[in-house]
């Protein structure tokens, strides 16, 4: 393959090129637009001007020939074919009629040139080709000192970008060159063939500007890179720049105006007030005042998906009288497209009336920190520079901050953390969404129904809005299905889609629950008295947390008593099990523990942690460092928590001593006594009369049966349809005890 000439002879006229001054666009605008240009596109005239420069400055090679043939008009290709045929005839190697290439196929023409170069001296063939093309490009030839100017609509679009981003003429020329490279495969192939150190000189030769201006335009501090119109990774060579496909389409005129009105979506109506979101009032007030000020700054909203960040941004814009424009995933979703769209949207916004909301901004801000996917292609230095010198008010929305570099986090003026919605949060959102609606609808979705919906469906503000919109649509079609049924259907479909399963009531009640049957090592009244005393202090300045440890064998009623305590006191029950809190990621368990305590604090509820031994295990027995940090985090949260905490465990002997000291009440749950069994059976089997010697008959089960065992027997008999008398019931209880004895004997001694 023919190679590009070496530096001394490469671009032989470069030394005579003028050093174009870096004046402002207004001073150089007359150079940017060809006053004689009439082409509707302008790209072809631009490529011809480049070809005229390349013709005498690049050694002949296949890629050069392909590019030069590409820019020829059809009649010019006909002339080239005729001249090649004449030259072949003169050289004694005539071309047969059926071997002549088609003037409409550049590939056939370049193939014919290659074949002719194989039969005649290649240099002579090259001279013939270049001579013919030179005559064709005579109208595009420029003086060495004269820069290349676009024409027609292409020039208009470049001027628009130049004015938005305050680009110099040299910047605009370099931008146009890379646009042409992306539009013309043959020019791109020729450019790719260049040695890296030769590329700036090649760009300068094509554009008619100085090489130093090209280097300056492509530097990290240059306007093209800083604006995001072109991009280059921090560790890449100077000439290894990237051009966003969306920007190519914009300059080509495919997508219209390159402004926020084309690249973003208007925020739309805000359905919620700022008070509807469970955020600290002071934090909300600060965010509101910052946005209202109109000062250029960056605000970060972060939290798990579905926690109301997008809706809050809408509400924040509405309450401050601003017009919100949302930059979502961009036209194609590619990171480079979003980077270019971000730059152009910011530049065209009115700083006094409008704000930009960058939704789903994780890919732009998590620079090179992704674990499971390839690192983002946004340069860390670029995004830091963009955040460091804001020109507009921008609200950024991300789901995760763990993958963001610390240097990026420090560049936000303010940040708000969004927690998962609690049932209380969802009740407030339902109430806000129903405000102003038909009173009949609000009566059909009364507070009792909204409470159940809030507890059973972990939906968000958008999900609530979708459910009500579905209801309106179906009602308009004459569907008279019950309101709650339709709402549940919508929420079920959302849950199935997001979670992959149907919703379930979070805390199903136990059958015929009676705390009087429990066999505890302290009086039940002590527990209720402690809870009552805490309730009396909950609104006072001396409020402290109440921490209870329920321990004992499985099925002895620990969890059910905690649920009963919540129901009796009206506290919302927040349940967390080991599967909810243990995480496979480093630090994930600690964050889940902290989030559980925060949720219970916000709900002012009762936090029930089942299988608490998973988090309170003796630290001296830990084998991994994360086991110690998880215990430390749990103890820290326990100490600071001011609500009611109930921890349940079957393995009290494994708990850390420091955790035991933190529980004011430690209650052991034992298997049922005879009185407890009899009382529980009376509640579960009211139709079976117990004989006078019932306690004696139940004596063999004392110390073996738990409330869970008796409930299991009741379920079995209900489905089997047997055991409808006292003796049948005793037989089933005996079978359950036999199973428990069998379990104790299993295993090696």
N, C-alpha and C positions, 0 to 999 in steps of 0.2 A: 504494500500500500504506500502511496506517495505520502510524504510527510510535509508538515509545514516548514517553511524555510527557517533558518537559524536567526537569532535576534539581529545581527548586523545588517542583513539584507531584508529582513521582515518589515513590512510596512515602511518601505524605503522613503516615503515622503513625510514621515511623521515629524521629522525635525523642523519642517517648514510650516507645521500647523500653528495657528495662532493660539495663544493662551487666552481663552475666553474669560472675560472678567465675570466675577460672581456678583452681578448687580441684582437688584430686586426684580421680581416678575414684571411690575408695572413699567420699569425702564426697558425691559427686554421683551415685552409682549409682542412688539412688532417683528422680532426675529422668530418668535415661536409659530406664528401663523403665516403661511405662504399667501400673500395677497392675490396671487394668480391661481391658487388652488381651486379647482372646481369639482374634484372627485368626491362622490358621496361617502366614500369609505376612507380614503386617505392612506390605507395600509399598503396598497400596491405601489403608490408613488413613493412611500417611505422605503419599501423594500428595494425599489429600483435605485433610489439614491444610495442605499447601502451597497447594492450590487456594483454601482459605478465606482465606489471607493474600493471595494474588495477586488475588483477586476485587475487592477494594477499593483495591488499591495500584498496579495496572498499567492503563494506558489500554486500552480495548477495541481489539482487533485480531484478525485471522484466527487467528494462532497462539494467542492467549489463548483464543478460543472453542474451538478444537480441543482444547486441553488441558483446559478445564473440562468439556467434553462427555465426554472420555475417562474422567474419574473418577466419572461418574454411574452408578448402578445402572440396570438395565433399566427398572424401574418409574418411576424418576426421569426417564429419557429419554422414557417414554410421557407423563408429565405435561408435560414441556417441549414436546413436539410438540403436545399438545392446547392448551397456552397460546398457542403460535405460531399455530395455526389460528384460535383465538378472536380473537387480536389482528388477524390479517389480515382476518377477517370484519368486525370493527369498523371497520377502516380502509378498507373498500370494495375490498379486494384479496383476495378469498377464495382459498383453496388448494384445488384440486380433489382429490378422493379419490385419484386415481392419481398425484398429485404428492407425496403425503405420504411423508416418509422412513421408513425402517425403524428401529425403536428399537434394533436390533442392529447398525446401521451408523453409527458416528460420522461417517464421511465424508459420508454422505447427509444427516445432520442439519446438519452445518456448511455443506454446500452449500445446503441449504434456507434456512438463516439468511442466507447471503450473497445468495441470490436475493430473499428478502423485504426485505432492506435496500436492494435496488435498486429496489423498488416503493414502499416506505414510508420515512419518515425514518429514517436509519440509527441516529441516537442513540436514538430511541424503541425501535427493535428491540433495541438493545444493552441498554437499561434493562429491557426485558421478560425477555430472556435472563438477565441478571445477577440479577434479582429471583427468578426461578424457581430458579436454581442456588443462590442464597443460602439459600433455604428448604431445599433438599436438603442443603446442607452445614452446616446449623445445628448438627448434633451435633459437627462437627469444628471449630467456631469456638473460638478460644482468646483469653484476655486478651492484650493487647499485650505484657505483661511475661512471659507464660508461654511457655517454649520448647516446640518440637515434640518429642514423644517417640515412638519407634517402639514397636511391640507385637509380641507373639508371638515366633516363632523368629528373626525379623530382629533383634529387640532382643538376644536371647541371643548371636547371632553377633557383633554389634557389641561387646557386653560382652567377649567372648572376645578380640577384637582389641585393645580398649582396655586390657585387663589385660596382654596380651603386650607391648604397645608403650608402656604407661604414658601413654595418651592422656587428655587432659582431656575434660570434657563438650563443650566448644566444638569441640575437634578431632573428636570423634565425630560431632557434629552436621554439621560441614562434610563429613566423609567420607560420611555418609548422604546428604547432598544430591547429591553427585556420583555416588553409586551410583544414586539415583533418576533423575538425568539420563540415565545410560547405559541404564537399564531402560525409560524412557518416552520414545519418540521425540517426542511432542508437547511434553513439558517441555523436551527438548533443543532443539527448534526455537524455542521461546519464549526460552530462555536465550541461544541463538546470536543472536537478534534484538537483544539488549541491547547498548547501547554498552559498550565495554570498561570505561570508568570507572564504569559503573553496576552491573557484575556483582557486586562485593563487597557492595554495598548490597542487591541482589536476593537474594543468598544469605542475608544476615543477616535480611532480612524473612521469608523462607520458614522459616528455622530458629528464629527468635525469639531471636537472640543479637545482640550488638553488632557493628557493622561493623568496629570495630577488632579484634575477636576473629577475624573472618574473615581480615582482612589478616595478622594474626599467624600464624594457622594455615597460611596458604598461602605464608608467607615461606620463604626458603631455610633459615633456622635453625629453622623450625617442625617439630614432631614428625611431621606427615604427610609432609613432603618428605624430611626426614632419614631417616625409616624406610623410604621407598620405596613407601609405600602409595599416595601420589599423587606425580606427578613433573612437573617443569617445567624446560624447557631454560633454561640460564643467561641467554640473551638474549631470552626470551619475556616477554610481559606477565604481570602478577601473576595475572590471572584465567585465563590460558591454561594450564590444568593438564590432565594426562592421567591416566586411570584404567585400570589394567591389566585386560584382559578376564578374566584368571584370577581376579582379586579380585572382579569382578562376579559370576562364577559361584560363588565361595565365599560371598559374602554372600547370594546367591540360594538357597544350599543345594544346588547341583548337584554339588559335588565333596567334600562332607563337611568334615572338620576341616581348618583352614588351619594345619597343623603340618608339621614335617619328615617325619613318618611318612606323610603324604599326598603331599607335594610332592617327596620324594627317594626314592632307592632304596638299600637297605642294600648295603654294600660287598661282602658275600659273602666266600667263602674266599680267603685269600691263598695262592697256589700257589708262591711263591718267597721265598727268604730275602733279606735285604738284601745279603748278600755276592754274590748272583747277579747283581747289577747292576754294570756297570763304571763305578762312581763313586768319587771319591777317598774313602778310608776316613774321613778326618777330617770331610769334608762330610757323610757319612752319619751319623757319630756326633753331629754338631751337630744335624742335623735330628731324629734320634731323641730326643735329650735335650730339645729344644724341645717336641716333641709330648708327651713323657712328663710334662713339667712342668705341663701343663694350663693354662698362662697364656694369656690372650687375645693372639693374634698371627696374622700372615699369613705363610705360606710359599709361595713360587712355584716350581713345577716347569715348566721350559720346554725345548723341543726339538722337532725335526721329528716329524710323526706316525709312530707305530709304534716309538718309541724306549723304550717301557716305563714312561712316566710314570704311567699309571693303575695298572698292576700294582705299581709302587713305592709308590704311595699306600696301596694295600691292605696291602702288607707292612709299611709304616711304622706303620699303625694296629694291625696284629696284634701286632707286636713290643712295642708300648708299652701293650698291653692296652686300647686304645680301640675304640669302636664307630664305624665310618666310615659316614657317610651321603653319598651322591653326588647332587649337584644337577647333572643333565645338561642337556639342551636345554629342560627345562621342559615343561609340559603341552602347549603349542602351539609352543614354539620361539621365540616372539617375544621380543625383547630386553626389552620392558616387562614381560612375564610373568615372565621370569627374574629381573628386578630385584625384583619383588614377592615371588616365591618365595624369593629369597635372603634378603630381610629377614625374612620370616615363619619360614623354616627356622632361621635363626640364633637368632631370639628364643625358639624352643621347644626348642632343644637343651639337654641337660644338660652344662654346661661341664666337669664332672669325668669323665664317662664317654664322651662322644661328641665327635666332630670332624666338621666339614663339609668335603667335598671338592667344589670347584666345577670340574667337568670342562668342557672346551671353553669356557673363560672368555674367549676372544679378543674376542667381541662386547661383553663387559662392561668389559674393560680397555683395549681399543684405541679410546679415546674420540675420535671425529671424525678418525681418522688413516687410514682405509681409502683405498686407491688406486683399486681397480676397482669398489667398491660404495659405496653411499651411506653417509655417516657414521653411526655408531651413535647411537641416541637417548638413551643414558645421559648424564646431565650429568657433566661433568668435575669440577665442585665436589662433586657428590654422591658419586661413587666415591672421590674423595680423602678426603672426610669419613668415609666408611664405613671406609676402610682406616686412617685416622688414629686412630680410636677403636674398636679391635676389642673385642668382648665375648665372643668365642669363639675357639677354635683353628680356623683355616680354611686349607686347602691349596688353592691355585689352580693350575690346569693350563692352559697355553697352548701353542700350537704355534710362535708367532712373537712375539718381543718388539720387532721393528723398528717396529711400528705403535703401541707403547705410549708414552705421554707420559713424559718423564723424571720429572715430579712424581709419577706413579703408581709408577714403578719404585722410587723412594726410600722408599716406604712399606711395603716388605716387610721383615720381620725377617731373612729368609734366603732364598736362591734357589739352586736346583740346576739345572745345565745338563745335558741329556741328549743325547748324541751318537748318531749312527746306529750300529746294532749292527754290529760286525765279525764275521767268521766265528768268531773265538774266543769272542766274547760269545754267539753263538748256540749254540755247542757247550756252553757252561756252562748256558744256558737249557734245552737238550735234556736235559742230565744232571739238572738240578733237576726238570724235569717228569717224568722217568722214575723218580726216586727213590721207593722204596716200592712200585713196581709189580711186576707178575709178573716174576720172573727170566727166564722164557722170552722175554718181550717185550724185555727189556734185551739178551738174547743175540741176538735177531733184529735189533735196532737197535744193533749193536756200534759201537765208537768209529770204525772205518773208515767205516761207513755214515753216522754222524752228522757226520763231517768233510765228506763229500761233500755231504750235505744242507745243512750250514751254509754251504758255499762257493757252492752253486748257487742257493739260495733265500734272498732277503733278507726273511725273515719276522720277526715279532716274537713276544713272549711269548704274546699272544692267539692269533696264528696257529698257534703250536706247540700250544697248548691245544686249539684247534679241530680240528687234525689228529688228535690223540690221541682226542678225543671222537668224531670220525667213525669212527676205527678201532674204538673200543669199541662203537659203535652197529651197525656192519656185522658185527662178530664176534657180537654178540647175535642178529643175524638169520641166522647160519649162513654168512656169506660167508667162504670159505676162500682168497680171493685173497692173494697174498704180502703180508707186512706192509710191506715197503719200497715195493711197488707202490701200495698203498692210501695210504700216507703221501705219496708223491710226487703221487698224483692230487689229494689235498687241497691240497697246497702249490701245484700247478700251477693249480688253480682260483682260489686266492687271488691268485697272481701275475697270471693273466690278467685278473682283475677289477680289481686295483689298477693294474697297469702297462699293461694292454692288450696284452700279448704273453706268450708262454711264456718260461720261464726258459732260460738257456743256460749251460753251464759257463763260468766266468769266464776261465779260462786254458787253452784246449785245447792239448795238447802238440803240438810239431812232429813230423813223421814222421821217424823214424830220426835224431834230432838227434845231431850229433857236433861238439863245439866245436873239435876238431882241424882242421877244414877251414877255419876262419876265417882271413882274411888281415888281421892286425892290425899296427899300427905299434909294438907292444911285445909281449914274451913273455906268453903267456897265464898262465904260472905267476906272474908279478908280480901279476896281478889276484887270483888265488886266494890268494896269500900275504897280500896286503893284507886280504882278507876274513877269513882265518884269524886274523890278528893282532887284528882288530877283535873277533872272536868271543871271543878270550881275555880282552879287556878289558871285555866287555859288562856283567859283573856287578861290576866294580871301581869305585872312586871316581874313577879317571882316565878313565872312558869318554867318548869323543868320537864325533861322527858321522863316517861314512865316505861321501864324496861322489864319485861317478864320473860322468864325462861320456862317453857313447858317441856318436860322430858319424861320419857317412859317408852314402853314397848309399842310397836306399831298397832294402830287400831284402838288405842285406849282413850281417844277423844280429844287429843291436843288441838288439832286444827279446827275441829268443830266448835270447841269452846271459844277459840279466838274469834271465829265468825259470829258466834252468839254474842260475845262481848261487843263487837262492832254494831250488831243490829240493835242491842239493848240501849246503847249510848248514842245511836244515830251517827256514828262515825263511818265514813266511807272506808271500806276494806280494800287495801292495796296488797295483793298477794304476789310474792316472788319466790320461785323455787330455784334449785340449783341450776336447772336447765335454762332458766331465764337470765342468770347472772354470770355463769361461767363462760368464758370466751377463749377461743383458740388464738387470739392475737395478744401480743405482749401489751400489757396495760389495759386490755379490753375488760377484764373482770373488774378491775378497780373502778373503771369509768361506769360500768353497769351498776355496781354497788352504790356509787355516789348518786347516780341518776335515780335509783329506786328511793333513796332517802329524800332526795329533792322532790320527787313526785308526791310522796306521802306528806311532806311538809307543805307543799302547795295545796294539797287537798285537805289539809288539817285532818287527816284520817288516821286509821290504825294500820300500821305496816306489819304484815305477817310474813315472816321469812321461814319457809319450810326447809327441812334438811339443812339447818343452820350449821351443822357440824362441818359442812363443806367449806365454810368460810371462817370458822372459829377453832379450827383444829390446832392442837398444841404445836407451837412454832418450833420447839426443839425437835420434833419428829419430821419436820419438813425436809423433803429431798430436793426441791427446786426453789429457786429464789422467788419466783412469782407466788408460791404458796405463802411465803412470809409476807410479801407486800399486800396480798389479798387480805390476810388477817389484820395487818396494820391498818389498811383502809377501812375495814369493817369496824374496827375498834374506834377509829377516829370519828367515823360517821355516827356511831352509837353515842359517843360522848357529846357530840354537838346537837344531836337530834332532840327536839323539844316536844315531839308527839309521843304516841303510844307505840311501842315496839314489842311484838311477841315473836320470840324465836322458838321453833319446835325442833326437837332432835330425838333420835332413838339412841344416840351414842354419847351420853353426857360425859363419860369417862375420858373421851378424847378431846374435850374442849380445853382451850387455853385458859390458864388460871386467871389471866388478866381479864378475860371476857366474863368469867364467872363473877368477879368482883363488881362488874358494872350492872348486873341485874339486881334490882331491888327485891323482886320476888322470884324465887326459884321453886317451881311446883312439880312434884313427881306425880305422874299418872300411872296408877296400878291397875291390874286386871280387876274385874268386877267382883264385888262381894255378893252374897246370897240376896240381900235386900235389893241391891242394884240390879241384879239379873231379873228378879221378879218384877220390879217396877218397869224395867225396859220391855219385858215381855208383855206386860199389861198394855203398854202403849202401842206396841207393834201388832199384838194379837188380841184386840179387845173382845172378840167373840169367843175366845177360849177361856173358860172359867178355871181359875187356879184352885186346887184343893187346899184344905186347911194346912196340910203338911208340905206345902209347896217349898218352903225354905229347906226342909230336910231333903226333899227330892233334888233340889238344886245344889246341895252341898258339894257333890263330887266335881262340880264345875267351877267352884270358887278358886280363884288364883290362876285359872286357865283362860276363861272367856273374857274378851274385851268387847266394848260396844260395837266395834267393827265386825267382830265375829258374829254377834247376834244379828246385826243388820244383814250380813251375808246369808245367814240361815233364813231370815225373813224373805229375802229376794228369791232364794232358791225354792222355797215352799210356794211362793206366789206363782212362779212360772211352772213349777211341777204340778201344782194343784193337789199336793198331799199334805199330811201333817195337820189336819183340821181339828185334831183333838189333843188333849194334854199329853198323852203317852207318845203320840206321833211326834209332838214337838220335842219331848225329852230325848227321843231316839235321834232326832236330827242334831240336837245340841251335843249329844254324846259322840256322834260321828265327827262333828267339828273339833271336839276336844281330842279325839283319837288322832285326827290329822295333825294337831299341834304337838302331841306326844311323839308322833312319827317324825316330825321335823326336828325335834330335839335329838333324836337318836341317829339321824343321818350323818354320815361323815366318819372320818378316821379319828380314833381317840389317841 
